[in-house]
Amino acid sequence: MAMEECCSTQLIDGEGNFNEAGLEQCMKAMKLADQGLSYAVVSIMGPQSSGKSTLLNNLFHTNFREMDAFRGRTQTTQGIWIARATGIDPCTLIMDLEGTDGRERGEDDTAFEKQSALFALAVSDIVLINMWCHDIGREQAANKPLLKTVFQVMMRLFSPRKTTLLFVIRDKTKTPLEVLEPVLREDIQKIWDSVPKPPAHKQTPLSEFFNVEVTALSSYEEKEEQFKEQVMLLRQRFFNSIAPGGLAGDRRAVVPASGFPFSTQHIWKVIRENKDLDLPAHKVMVATVRCEEIANENLAKLASDEDWLELEEAVQSGPVLGFGKKISSILDKYFSDYDTEAVYFDESVRTTKRQHLESKSLDLVYPAYQAMLGHLRAKALNMFKEQLEQALKIGEAFAGAVRDCMETSLAEFDHGCVDATVQQATWDSLKTREKLRRDIDNHAASVRATKLSEISAQFEKRLSEALSEPVASLLDAGSRDTWPSIRKIFIRETDSAISGFSSSISGFEIDEKTANKMVENLKEYARSVVEKKAREEAGQVLIRMKERFSSVFSQDSDSMPRVWTGKENIRAITKDARSRSLKLLAVMAALCLEETTDKSEEKTDKIESVLSSALLDNGDGSSAIQERSVSAIVSPLASSTWEEVSPSDTLITPVQCKSIWRQFKTETEYTVGQAIATQEASRRSSTFLPPPWAIVALLILGFNEFMLLLRNPLYLGVLFVLFLLVKALWVQLDIASIFQHGALSGILQLSTKFLPTVMGILKRLADEGQKVGASSNNANGSVQHVPLQDQESDFSSQGSSSASNLTYSSSLTHRQVGNVDMRVA
């Protein structure tokens, strides 16, 4: 059990090697790091085989190896051993040093003695100097070299710590301690005075460096029980040794327990390198190393803290309520742990390392803070978008809605930033707030552009619907007041649209320059609608002209279809139809939207006059040679622009008008020719009787034949039969319709249909005759007389049926012959 409690280990071996691993393991077993400054270090030095280890084992209940007297007086302790005193509070570390003046190292090898003595003075709070009672008062006794060594090495310390020197007089004789102590103190003072000192410590008294205490013990071998009793009394002095009034109550420059392993190792390294030991610098160095270790340990704990890891993971997916308080609590925990562990180290070093710990810790959590700000910014931006959308839906003015929603969103962001504030940090969220403001401004600008675009598109659509059909209808009419009417509609609809548009964009608080530009764009769009529609109609002007010509030419003033009876003046009608078509061409030749009513009518009249003089007047009643000669002299249409008309307003150039008119005349000549042919056919079909003189001549010259028929009625029967035959042929061949389109075409059709028609009639008569003979035989030879009128009616009906069956072929032939007739004409 004692072995476990005292945990002894060799700190430095006989060759001067420092046992770092053994010390670390021993310190962990002792839990030395938890002691802070509440610990003391006691070491012992003295001649070899003077009972040092025995004294320590009895005084502190350690288990250092003791000399076996039966095996001779030899070296027992090699190097320096360390253990913990058992049952003493505060924690007390005991170091057993190798004895001096040993024969094993010889007379000249005193280096290790000085090094170990310096190490003990630099590390220990209390140094026990073990000496024999009978050596006191002797000049060359063993204690003199030992004390001289102690004082000499003390001078190598830059700023020696105040150490308690407890002289333990062994094997006390009958001489009282009160007599021995003055002699011992006098000898010590002499040694101190004789030791060379640095100039800074020439006048420094011994008490500045040492507290000298003296105690005496009886012989362990002769008076063991008394020795142990005295040791137990001495042991009581080590309880609360670091308290004021204790053995080490006025100690200075104490290294915290957690830095003891590193401090001892560094001190021994400096001593081994035979350098002067600067204790204050050493203290700062130990504080620097140890505070940095504590800071790194706490930083590592922070990085692996479960609460922090959960918070870091949570903040990546969304905002965390109470983020700042949670982070501050976690940081405060590890900063407090650092303060607790490093409280005993040098204040300046401790503060510096704490600042480094704070900086690194804040660097560790800063990405999470930035992520939190990012979520707050995204949340505020989404809030702005949603609120703005709702505000616009209920009809709020755009600019006012943007201001209100922006204030609400920024306030929400500021509230979230307050909640996310880390107490230990001085981070500023202004950059993120400015970015949020820029995002809000960009979104507001985007929405404004979209809304303005929608409003513009809405009014453009309204203008397009309001202008397209009326403009097309007016252009189709092609009258003198077409463009003034279009301009009135254009101005009325444009003003109405601009008024509504200005009212719609008033809530956007657009600057006057931008608003005027948008209004001008709307005007330009309205004009482009009219221009586009005018150009579309101009592209179909030939169709419109033919429709206008057909309407005027084929219908009378009451809009009834004309019947060409022969009384109509086709030339005048044709000229009027072409003149009106030319009027339509003149209207569509140029865009007259900007002019006033008088100017637009004047411009249209000028174009119409040019077209009429160049096309209509020279186009009728003039030969081709004469037209070419006139065109050679003056050609007003040999140009790409109209007079007083800008190229941008030109819809149909003069050259194009000439080409369109030529094509128009070509495509309408057929209609005129058809009308002329129809009129001539109508005239012929209306004269069935011969002239009066022919009737008189027929009566005079045919008087004898008429009298012959009266005298012989059989001729009348023959003539009646011939009349029926001719009537049947007339109906069957549809003579009236054949000759309706001219004599030549009628003769041609009649020549092809006459013989087949006659053969068909004769065949039917033969078939009827056979049916009548068969009927007579079935009636026993009785003859049934069929009235002549019935036969005629049957014949007529059959002829009509045949005629109706041939109607389609007759009409087709009629059209073909009519075309031939027109070409011939």
C-alpha positions in Angstrom: 0.0 0.0 0.0 2.9 2.3 0.9 4.5 1.5 -2.4 1.4 2.7 -4.2 1.0 5.9 -2.1 4.6 7.2 -2.1 5.2 6.3 -5.8 9.0 6.6 -5.7 11.0 6.7 -8.9 14.5 7.6 -10.0 14.4 11.2 -11.2 18.0 11.5 -12.4 20.3 8.5 -12.7 24.0 8.3 -11.7 25.1 9.4 -15.2 22.9 12.5 -15.0 20.1 11.3 -17.4 16.7 12.8 -16.6 13.9 10.2 -16.4 11.1 12.2 -18.1 8.8 9.3 -18.7 9.1 8.0 -15.1 8.4 11.5 -13.7 5.3 12.0 -15.9 4.0 8.6 -14.9 4.7 9.3 -11.2 3.0 12.8 -11.4 -0.1 11.2 -12.9 -0.2 8.6 -10.2 0.1 11.4 -7.6 -2.4 13.6 -9.4 0.1 16.4 -8.9 -1.5 18.6 -11.7 -4.6 19.1 -9.5 -2.6 20.7 -6.6 -1.9 24.1 -8.1 0.4 25.9 -5.8 -0.5 23.7 -2.8 2.5 21.5 -2.8 6.0 21.6 -1.3 9.3 20.1 -2.3 11.7 18.7 0.3 15.2 17.5 -0.5 18.1 16.1 1.6 21.8 16.3 1.1 24.7 15.2 3.2 27.7 12.9 3.3 27.5 9.4 1.9 26.2 6.8 4.3 25.1 9.4 6.8 21.5 7.9 7.1 19.8 10.3 4.7 17.4 7.7 3.2 16.7 6.2 6.7 15.7 9.6 7.9 13.4 10.3 4.9 11.7 6.9 5.2 11.0 7.4 8.9 10.1 11.1 8.5 7.9 11.0 5.4 7.0 7.3 5.3 8.7 6.9 1.9 10.4 3.7 0.7 13.8 4.9 -0.5 16.5 2.2 -0.5 18.6 2.2 2.7 22.1 1.0 3.3 22.7 -2.5 4.6 25.1 -2.1 7.5 26.0 -5.7 7.5 27.3 -5.5 3.9 29.6 -2.5 4.6 29.4 1.2 4.3 28.9 1.7 0.5 27.0 4.0 -1.8 23.3 3.2 -1.7 21.6 6.1 -3.5 22.8 6.9 -7.0 21.6 10.1 -8.7 18.4 11.7 -7.4 15.2 9.8 -6.4 11.8 11.3 -5.9 8.7 10.2 -4.0 5.6 11.6 -2.3 5.3 12.0 1.5 2.6 9.8 2.8 -0.1 11.3 5.1 1.2 14.9 5.0 -0.9 17.9 3.8 -0.2 19.7 1.6 1.2 17.4 -1.0 4.9 17.1 -0.3 7.5 15.8 -2.8 10.6 14.2 -1.3 13.9 14.1 -3.2 16.8 11.9 -2.0 20.1 13.1 -3.4 23.2 11.1 -3.8 25.6 11.5 -0.9 28.7 13.7 -1.1 32.3 12.8 -0.4 31.8 9.3 -1.6 34.8 7.1 -2.5 33.0 5.8 -5.6 33.3 9.2 -7.4 36.7 10.1 -5.9 38.1 13.4 -4.6 38.2 15.2 -7.9 34.8 14.3 -9.3 32.7 16.9 -7.5 30.8 18.1 -10.6 27.8 15.9 -10.0 27.7 17.0 -6.3 27.6 20.7 -7.3 25.0 20.0 -10.0 22.7 18.0 -7.7 23.1 20.6 -5.0 22.2 23.4 -7.4 19.3 21.4 -8.7 18.0 20.9 -5.1 18.3 24.6 -4.3 16.5 25.6 -7.5 13.7 23.1 -7.1 13.2 22.6 -3.3 11.4 24.7 -0.8 13.1 22.9 2.2 16.6 21.4 2.1 17.6 19.0 4.9 21.3 19.1 5.5 22.2 15.9 7.3 25.4 16.2 9.4 27.1 14.4 12.4 27.0 16.0 15.8 30.7 15.4 16.5 31.7 17.3 13.3 30.4 20.6 14.6 33.2 23.0 15.6 35.8 21.3 13.4 37.3 23.4 10.7 37.9 20.6 8.2 34.9 18.5 9.1 32.7 17.1 6.4 30.1 19.7 6.9 32.3 22.6 5.8 32.9 21.4 2.2 29.1 20.7 1.9 28.0 24.1 3.1 30.6 25.8 0.9 29.3 23.9 -2.0 25.8 24.9 -1.3 26.7 28.6 -1.0 28.9 28.6 -4.1 26.2 27.1 -6.3 23.7 29.5 -4.8 25.6 32.4 -6.4 25.0 30.9 -9.8 21.3 31.6 -9.5 20.4 34.9 -11.1 17.7 35.5 -8.6 17.8 32.8 -5.9 14.5 31.7 -4.4 14.4 31.8 -0.6 15.0 28.3 0.7 14.7 26.9 4.2 17.9 25.1 5.3 17.0 22.7 8.0 20.3 21.3 9.6 19.6 17.9 11.1 22.3 17.0 13.6 22.5 13.3 13.8 23.6 11.2 16.8 23.2 14.0 19.3 25.4 13.8 22.4 24.9 15.2 25.9 25.8 18.7 24.6 22.6 20.7 24.7 21.2 21.9 21.4 21.2 25.4 22.7 24.9 25.2 22.9 25.4 23.5 19.5 23.1 25.8 17.5 25.1 29.1 18.0 28.3 27.4 17.1 26.7 26.0 14.0 25.2 29.3 13.0 28.5 31.0 13.5 30.2 28.5 11.3 27.6 29.0 8.7 28.0 32.7 8.7 31.8 32.4 8.3 31.3 30.1 5.4 28.8 32.6 3.8 31.2 35.5 4.3 34.1 33.5 2.8 32.2 32.6 -0.4 32.9 34.9 -3.4 29.7 36.8 -4.3 28.7 38.8 -7.4 28.9 42.6 -7.0 25.1 42.8 -6.7 25.1 40.6 -3.6 28.3 41.8 -1.8 26.3 43.1 1.1 23.4 40.7 0.9 22.9 39.0 4.3 22.4 35.2 4.6 18.8 35.7 5.7 17.9 37.1 2.2 18.6 33.7 0.7 18.0 31.2 3.5 15.9 30.5 6.5 18.3 28.5 8.8 16.7 26.0 11.1 18.5 23.5 13.4 17.2 20.3 14.9 18.9 17.3 16.5 18.1 13.6 16.5 19.4 10.8 18.7 21.3 7.9 17.3 19.2 5.6 15.2 21.3 2.5 16.0 21.7 3.1 19.8 18.4 4.9 20.7 16.0 3.8 18.0 12.8 4.4 20.0 14.0 7.9 21.0 15.0 8.6 17.4 11.6 7.7 16.1 9.9 9.8 18.7 12.0 12.8 17.8 11.3 12.1 14.1 7.6 12.1 14.8 7.8 15.5 16.4 9.9 16.8 13.5 7.2 15.3 11.1 4.6 17.6 12.6 6.5 20.6 11.4 6.0 19.6 7.8 2.2 19.7 8.1 1.0 23.0 6.5 4.6 23.8 5.7 3.7 26.3 3.1 1.2 28.3 5.3 2.5 31.5 6.8 4.7 30.6 9.8 5.5 27.2 8.3 8.9 25.9 7.4 8.4 27.2 3.8 6.0 30.0 4.6 8.0 32.8 2.9 8.9 30.9 -0.2 9.0 32.8 -3.6 8.7 32.1 -7.3 6.7 28.8 -7.0 6.0 26.9 -10.2 2.5 25.5 -10.4 2.3 21.8 -9.9 1.2 21.1 -13.5 4.4 22.7 -14.7 6.7 20.9 -12.2 7.8 18.1 -14.6 8.7 20.5 -17.3 10.3 22.9 -14.9 12.6 20.3 -13.3 13.6 18.9 -16.6 14.5 22.3 -18.0 16.4 23.3 -14.8 18.5 20.1 -15.0 19.2 20.7 -18.6 20.5 24.2 -18.0 22.6 22.9 -15.0 24.1 20.1 -17.1 25.0 22.6 -19.8 27.0 24.5 -17.1 25.1 27.7 -17.6 23.9 30.2 -15.1 20.4 29.5 -14.0 18.1 32.6 -14.5 15.2 31.6 -12.3 12.9 34.5 -13.3 13.4 33.7 -17.0 12.9 30.1 -16.2 9.7 30.9 -14.4 8.4 32.8 -17.5 9.6 30.0 -19.7 7.8 27.4 -17.7 4.7 29.6 -17.6 4.9 30.1 -21.4 5.2 26.4 -22.1 2.7 25.2 -19.6 0.1 27.9 -20.3 0.4 27.1 -24.0 -0.1 23.4 -23.2 -3.2 24.2 -21.1 -4.5 26.5 -23.8 -4.0 23.8 -26.5 -5.6 21.2 -24.3 -8.7 23.3 -23.7 -8.8 24.2 -27.4 -8.7 20.5 -28.3 -11.4 19.8 -25.8 -13.5 22.6 -27.3 -13.0 21.2 -30.8 -14.3 17.8 -29.6 -17.0 19.1 -27.3 -20.3 17.3 -28.0 -22.4 20.3 -27.4 -20.2 22.4 -29.8 -20.3 19.7 -32.4 -24.1 19.4 -32.2 -24.4 23.1 -32.4 -22.0 23.3 -35.4 -23.9 20.6 -37.2 -27.3 22.2 -36.4 -26.2 25.6 -37.7 -25.2 24.2 -41.0 -28.8 23.2 -41.8 -30.6 26.3 -40.4 -30.7 29.0 -37.8 -30.3 28.0 -34.2 -32.3 29.8 -31.5 -30.1 31.1 -28.7 -26.9 30.5 -30.8 -25.0 33.3 -29.1 -25.8 32.2 -25.6 -24.9 28.6 -26.3 -21.6 29.5 -27.9 -20.7 31.9 -25.2 -21.5 29.3 -22.5 -19.3 26.7 -24.2 -16.4 29.2 -24.6 -16.8 30.5 -21.1 -16.5 26.9 -19.8 -13.1 26.3 -21.4 -11.8 29.8 -20.7 -12.7 29.2 -17.1 -10.9 25.9 -17.1 -7.8 27.6 -18.5 -8.0 30.3 -15.9 -8.3 27.6 -13.2 -5.3 25.6 -14.4 -3.1 28.6 -15.3 -3.9 30.8 -12.3 -0.5 30.2 -10.6 1.7 30.9 -13.6 3.2 34.3 -14.4 0.3 36.8 -15.0 1.7 38.4 -18.1 2.3 35.0 -19.7 -1.0 33.7 -18.5 -2.9 36.7 -20.0 -1.1 36.4 -23.3 -1.8 32.7 -23.7 -5.4 33.3 -22.7 -5.7 35.8 -25.5 -4.2 33.3 -27.9 -6.7 30.7 -26.7 -9.6 33.2 -27.1 -8.4 34.1 -30.6 -8.1 30.4 -31.7 -11.3 29.5 -30.1 -13.1 32.3 -31.8 -11.5 31.3 -35.1 -12.9 27.8 -34.5 -16.5 29.0 -34.0 -16.4 31.9 -36.4 -17.5 29.8 -39.4 -20.5 28.7 -37.5 -21.2 32.3 -36.6 -20.9 33.2 -40.3 -23.3 30.4 -41.2 -25.7 31.6 -38.6 -25.6 35.1 -40.1 -26.0 33.6 -43.5 -29.2 31.8 -42.3 -30.4 35.0 -40.7 -29.8 36.9 -44.0 -31.5 34.3 -46.1 -34.5 34.3 -43.6 -34.8 38.0 -43.7 -34.5 38.1 -47.5 -37.2 35.4 -47.8 -39.4 37.4 -45.4 -38.9 40.5 -47.5 -39.9 38.6 -50.7 -43.0 37.1 -49.1 -44.2 40.3 -47.5 -43.6 42.3 -50.7 -45.5 39.8 -52.7 -48.4 39.9 -50.2 -48.4 43.7 -50.1 -48.5 43.9 -53.9 -51.3 41.4 -54.1 -53.5 43.6 -51.8 -52.7 46.6 -54.0 -50.2 48.6 -51.9 -48.0 51.1 -53.7 -44.7 49.4 -54.8 -42.2 52.0 -53.3 -44.1 52.2 -50.0 -44.4 48.4 -49.8 -40.6 48.0 -50.4 -39.8 50.5 -47.7 -42.1 48.8 -45.1 -40.9 45.3 -46.0 -37.3 46.3 -45.9 -37.6 47.9 -42.5 -39.3 44.8 -41.1 -36.8 42.4 -42.7 -33.8 44.4 -41.4 -35.3 44.6 -38.0 -35.7 40.9 -37.9 -32.1 40.4 -39.0 -30.9 42.8 -36.3 -32.9 40.9 -33.7 -31.4 37.6 -34.9 -27.9 39.1 -34.8 -28.4 40.1 -31.2 -29.5 36.6 -30.4 -26.4 35.2 -32.2 -23.9 37.6 -30.6 -21.0 35.8 -28.9 -20.1 37.6 -25.7 -16.4 36.8 -25.9 -16.1 38.2 -29.5 -16.3 41.6 -31.0 -17.6 40.4 -34.3 -19.5 42.9 -36.4 -22.5 41.9 -38.6 -22.5 45.1 -40.6 -21.0 43.5 -43.7 -23.7 40.8 -43.7 -26.3 43.4 -43.1 -25.0 45.5 -46.0 -25.1 42.4 -48.2 -28.7 41.7 -47.1 -29.6 45.3 -48.0 -27.9 44.9 -51.4 -29.8 41.6 -51.9 -33.1 43.3 -50.9 -32.3 46.2 -53.3 -31.5 43.8 -56.1 -34.7 41.8 -55.5 -36.8 45.0 -55.3 -35.2 46.2 -58.5 -35.9 42.9 -60.2 -39.5 42.9 -59.0 -39.9 46.5 -60.1 -38.5 45.8 -63.5 -40.8 42.7 -63.8 -43.9 44.7 -62.7 -43.1 47.6 -64.9 -42.5 45.2 -67.8 -45.9 43.6 -67.0 -47.6 46.9 -66.9 -46.0 48.0 -70.2 -46.9 44.7 -71.8 -50.5 45.1 -70.5 -50.9 48.5 -72.0 -49.1 47.5 -75.2 -51.5 44.7 -75.5 -54.4 47.0 -74.9 -53.0 49.4 -77.6 -52.5 46.5 -80.0 -56.1 45.4 -79.6 -57.4 48.9 -79.8 -55.5 49.9 -82.9 -55.0 46.8 -85.0 -58.5 46.0 -86.2 -59.7 49.7 -86.6 -56.6 50.5 -88.6 -57.0 47.4 -90.8 -60.7 48.3 -91.3 -59.9 51.9 -92.2 -57.1 50.9 -94.5 -59.3 48.4 -96.2 -61.9 51.2 -96.8 -59.1 53.2 -98.5 -61.0 56.5 -98.6 -59.7 60.1 -98.6 -60.2 60.4 -94.8 -58.5 57.1 -94.0 -55.3 58.5 -92.5 -57.1 61.4 -90.6 -59.4 58.8 -89.1 -56.5 56.5 -88.2 -54.7 59.5 -86.6 -57.7 60.3 -84.5 -58.0 56.8 -83.3 -54.2 56.7 -82.7 -54.2 59.9 -80.6 -57.3 58.9 -78.6 -56.1 55.4 -77.7 -52.5 56.5 -77.1 -53.6 59.3 -74.7 -55.9 56.9 -72.9 -53.2 54.3 -72.6 -50.6 56.9 -71.4 -53.0 58.2 -68.8 -53.7 54.7 -67.4 -50.0 53.8 -67.6 -48.9 57.0 -65.7 -51.4 56.2 -63.0 -50.2 52.6 -62.8 -46.5 53.5 -62.4 -47.1 56.4 -60.0 -46.7 54.0 -57.0 -43.2 53.1 -58.1 -41.9 56.6 -57.5 -39.9 56.6 -60.7 -37.9 59.7 -61.5 -39.3 62.0 -64.0 -36.7 61.3 -66.7 -37.3 57.5 -66.5 -41.1 58.0 -66.5 -41.0 60.2 -69.5 -38.8 57.7 -71.3 -41.3 54.9 -70.6 -44.2 57.1 -71.8 -42.2 57.8 -75.0 -41.6 54.0 -75.4 -45.3 53.4 -75.1 -46.0 56.1 -77.8 -43.4 54.5 -80.1 -45.0 51.1 -79.5 -48.5 52.5 -80.5 -47.0 54.0 -83.6 -45.2 50.8 -84.4 -48.5 48.9 -84.1 -50.1 51.3 -86.7 -47.0 51.1 -88.9 -46.8 47.3 -88.6 -50.5 46.9 -89.5 -50.2 49.4 -92.3 -47.2 47.5 -93.7 -49.1 44.2 -93.4 -52.0 45.7 -95.4 -49.6 47.3 -97.9 -48.2 43.8 -98.4 -51.7 42.6 -99.4 -52.6 45.7 -101.4 -52.9 43.8 -104.7 -55.5 41.5 -103.1 -57.4 44.4 -101.7 -57.3 46.2 -105.0 -58.7 43.2 -106.8 -61.4 42.8 -104.2 -62.2 46.6 -104.5 -62.3 46.2 -108.3 -64.5 43.1 -108.2 -66.9 44.8 -105.7 -67.3 48.0 -107.8 -67.3 46.2 -111.2 -69.6 43.3 -110.3 -72.1 45.2 -108.2 -74.3 48.1 -108.9 -74.9 51.1 -106.7 -77.4 49.1 -104.6 -74.7 46.4 -104.0 -76.7 44.0 -106.2 -75.0 41.7 -108.7 -74.8 43.3 -112.1 -76.7 41.5 -115.0 -75.0 42.3 -118.3 -78.0 42.9 -120.5 -76.2 45.0 -123.1 -77.3 48.4 -121.8 -74.3 48.8 -119.3 -71.3 51.0 -120.2 -68.6 48.5 -119.4 -65.8 51.0 -120.2 -67.1 53.6 -117.7 -67.7 50.9 -115.0 -64.2 49.5 -115.6 -62.6 53.0 -115.3 -64.5 53.7 -112.1 -63.5 50.4 -110.5 -59.9 50.9 -111.5 -60.0 54.5 -110.2 -61.3 53.3 -106.8 -58.6 50.6 -106.7 -56.0 53.2 -107.5 -57.4 55.3 -104.6 -56.7 52.3 -102.3 -53.2 52.0 -103.6 -52.6 55.7 -103.0 -53.8 55.5 -99.5 -51.5 52.5 -98.7 -48.5 54.0 -100.4 -47.3 56.1 -97.5 -47.7 56.4 -93.7 -49.4 59.7 -92.9 -49.7 59.4 -89.1 -47.9 62.5 -87.9 -49.5 65.1 -90.1 -52.7 67.0 -89.4 -55.9 66.1 -91.3 -55.4 68.6 -94.0 -51.7 67.6 -94.6 -52.5 63.9 -94.6 -55.3 64.4 -97.1 -53.1 66.6 -99.2 -50.3 64.1 -99.2 -52.7 61.3 -100.1 -54.2 63.4 -102.9 -50.7 64.1 -104.3 -49.8 60.5 -104.4 -53.2 59.6 -106.0 -52.7 62.4 -108.6 -49.2 61.0 -109.4 -50.5 57.5 -109.7 -53.6 58.5 -111.7 -51.5 60.6 -114.2 -48.9 57.9 -114.6 -51.1 54.8 -114.6 -54.8 55.5 -115.1 -54.8 58.3 -117.7 -52.0 56.7 -119.8 -53.3 53.3 -119.3 -56.7 53.6 -121.2 -57.1 54.2 -124.9 -53.4 54.5 -125.6 -51.3 52.2 -127.6 -48.2 50.4 -126.2 -45.9 52.5 -128.3 -47.5 55.7 -127.1 -47.2 54.6 -123.4 -43.5 53.8 -123.9 -42.8 57.1 -125.5 -44.6 59.0 -122.8 -42.7 57.0 -120.1 -39.5 57.8 -121.8 -40.2 61.5 -121.7 -41.4 61.7 -118.1 -41.5 58.9 -115.5 -42.8 60.1 -112.1 -42.9 56.5 -110.9 -39.2 55.8 -111.6 -38.2 56.6 -108.1 -37.9 54.8 -104.7 -39.5 57.7 -102.7 -42.5 59.9 -102.8 -42.3 63.7 -102.7 -42.5 65.1 -99.2 -42.6 61.6 -97.7 -39.6 60.3 -95.7 -38.3 56.8 -96.5 -39.3 55.5 -93.1 -42.9 56.5 -93.8 -42.9 54.9 -97.3 -45.0 51.8 -97.4 -45.0 51.2 -101.1 -42.4 52.9 -103.4 -43.5 54.4 -106.7 -41.6 51.6 -108.6 -43.5 49.0 -106.6 -46.8 50.8 -107.3 -46.1 50.6 -111.0 -45.4 46.9 -110.8 -48.5 46.3 -108.7 -50.7 48.2 -111.1 -49.4 46.3 -114.1 -50.1 43.0 -112.3 -53.5 44.3 -111.2 -54.5 45.2 -114.8 -53.4 41.9 -116.1 -55.4 40.0 -113.5 -58.5 42.1 -113.9 -58.6 42.1 -117.8 -60.1 38.7 -117.8 -63.1 39.8 -115.7 -63.6 42.8 -118.0 -63.4 40.5 -121.1 -65.8 38.1 -119.6 -68.3 40.9 -119.0 -68.0 42.1 -122.5 -68.6 38.5 -123.9 -71.6 38.0 -121.6 -73.0 41.3 -122.8 -72.7 40.4 -126.4 -74.2 36.9 -125.8 -77.1 38.5 -124.0 -77.7 40.8 -127.0 -77.8 37.9 -129.4 -80.1 35.8 -127.3 -82.6 38.6 -126.9 -83.3 38.9 -130.7 -85.5 35.7 -131.6 -87.6 37.4 -134.4 -86.3 38.4 -137.8 -86.4 42.0 -138.8 -89.8 43.5 -139.9 -88.8 43.7 -143.5 -88.0 40.0 -143.4 -91.4 39.2 -142.0 -93.1 41.3 -144.8 -91.0 39.5 -147.4 -91.9 36.2 -145.8 -95.6 36.9 -146.0 -95.5 38.1 -149.6 -93.2 35.3 -150.9 -94.8 32.5 -148.8 -98.4 33.3 -149.6 -98.7 30.4 -152.1 -97.1 27.9 -149.7 -99.5 29.0 -146.9 -102.5 28.5 -149.2 -101.1 25.1 -150.2 -101.1 24.0 -146.5 -104.7 25.2 -146.1 -105.8 23.2 -149.1 -103.9 20.0 -148.0 -104.2 19.3 -144.2 -101.7 16.3 -144.5 -98.9 18.8 -144.8 -100.0 20.2 -141.5 -99.5 16.8 -139.9 -96.1 16.5 -141.3 -95.2 20.0 -140.2 -96.5 19.2 -136.7 -94.3 16.1 -136.5 -91.3 18.1 -137.6 -92.2 20.7 -135.0 -92.2 18.1 -132.3 -88.9 16.7 -133.5 -87.3 20.1 -133.6 -88.7 20.9 -130.2 -87.3 17.7 -128.8 -83.9 18.6 -130.3 -84.1 22.1 -128.9 -84.8 20.9 -125.4 -82.4 18.0 -125.6 -79.5 20.1 -126.9 -80.4 23.2 -124.8 -79.9 25.5 -127.7 -80.5 28.7 -125.7 -77.7 28.0 -123.2 -75.3 26.8 -126.0 -75.6 30.0 -127.9 -75.6 32.2 -124.8 -71.8 32.6 -125.0 -71.5 33.3 -128.7 -72.3 31.9 -132.1 -69.0 30.2 -132.7 -68.9 28.4 -129.4 -72.6 27.4 -129.8 -71.9 26.0 -133.3 -68.9 24.1 -132.1 -70.9 22.5 -129.2 -73.9 21.8 -131.5 -71.7 20.1 -134.0 -70.5 17.7 -131.4 -73.8 16.9 -129.8 -76.3 17.0 -132.7 -75.8 13.6 -134.2 -75.6 11.7 -130.9 -78.8 13.4 -129.8 -80.7 12.6 -133.0 -79.6 8.9 -132.8 -80.8 8.8 -129.2 -84.2 10.1 -130.0 -84.7 7.7 -132.9 -83.6 4.8 -130.8 -86.2 5.7 -128.1 -88.9 6.0 -130.8 -88.0 2.5 -132.1 -88.1 1.1 -128.6 -91.6 2.6 -128.0 -92.8 1.3 -131.3 -91.8 -2.3 -130.3 -93.5 -1.9 -127.0 -96.8 -0.8 -128.7 -96.7 -3.8 -131.2 -96.1 -6.3 -128.3 -99.1 -4.8 -126.5 -101.4 -5.2 -129.5 -100.5 -8.8 -129.9 -101.3 -9.5 -126.3 -104.7 -7.8 -126.7 -105.9 -10.3 -129.5 -105.2 -8.1 -132.3 -107.2 -5.2 -130.8 -105.6 -1.9 -131.6 -105.4 0.7 -128.9 -105.1 4.2 -130.1 -102.8 6.4 -128.1 -103.6 10.1 -128.4 -101.0 12.2 -130.1 -100.9 14.5 -127.2 -99.7 11.8 -124.9 -97.0 10.7 -127.3 -95.9 14.3 -127.5 -95.8 14.6 -123.8 -93.9 11.4 -123.3 -91.5 12.4 -125.9 -91.1 15.8 -124.4 -90.5 14.3 -120.9 -88.0 12.0 -122.3 -86.3 14.8 -124.1 -86.3 16.9 -120.9 -84.8 14.0 -119.0 -82.1 13.6 -121.6 -81.5 17.3 -121.6 -81.1 17.3 -117.8 -78.6 14.4 -117.9 -76.5 16.4 -120.3 -76.6 19.6 -118.3 -73.2 19.1 -116.6 -71.3 18.3 -119.8 -73.1 21.1 -121.6 -72.1 23.7 -119.0 -68.5 22.4 -118.9 -68.3 22.7 -122.7 -69.9 26.1 -122.4 -67.1 27.3 -120.1 -64.4 25.8 -122.4 -65.9 27.4 -125.5 -66.4 30.7 -123.6 -62.7 30.8 -122.8 -61.8 30.1 -126.4 -64.2 32.8 -127.4 -62.6 35.3 -125.1 -59.1 34.5 -126.4 -60.4 35.0 -129.9 -62.1 38.3 -129.0 
